[in-house]
Structure formats: structure tokens, C-alpha cells
Amino acid sequence: MDAYPICRYKGFDVYPLIYLFDPPREWHEPRPDRSYSASVLICEEGQPPSTERSRIFPLLATQWDSIGTAKRAAAKMAEDIIDGFVPGLPLHSL
């Protein structure tokens, strides 16, 4: 995880969590060179991400072909969660 948040948005720090995605496949199936999955950690601004005042949200729907694209998608997802556009993922428990 990065030592500094990728962005600050409406009183929250946003940390993208990017990891290599390697789905199970049969030996004869083609494989992309690399793909990445992402999650996003959101915590109150100025608080360390390891505190109880932080939450991790996985981005389950898509894999990305570059780390930069995955980071941008994680930042956008965090903004949508903070704005309340994603049903079922409230931040009021922070």
C-alpha cells in the first residue's frame, strides 16, 4: 500500500489497493500478459489507514490491464462511495 493517499475527497483519504489478478484457467486457454484487481481503503482525513476509522471496499466487477487504470478506477469508486452513489456501501459507520 502507498504511504500517502492517492487523493483526498470531502474529508476522507483514499488509498488504492492494487494486486495481480490470476484467474484459474485451463492450460489451453489464452492468458493476458497481466491483469490487476483493485480495492480501495477509505479513512478519515489525517488518520492513519490502520485505525478502526477506515474501511476497505473491493471493486469486484472488473480487472484492468494496467496499474494506473486500476488506481484511477479505485479513486473514482471511492468518490462514488463517499457521495452515496453506491447503494449498500455507506460510510456513516466510520
Buried (B, 14 or more C-beta within 10 A) or exposed (E): EEEEBBBEBEEBBBBBBBEEBEEEEEEEEEEEEEBBBBBBBBBBEEBEBEEEBBBEBEBEEEBBEEBEBBBBBBBEBBBEBBEEEBEEBEBEEB
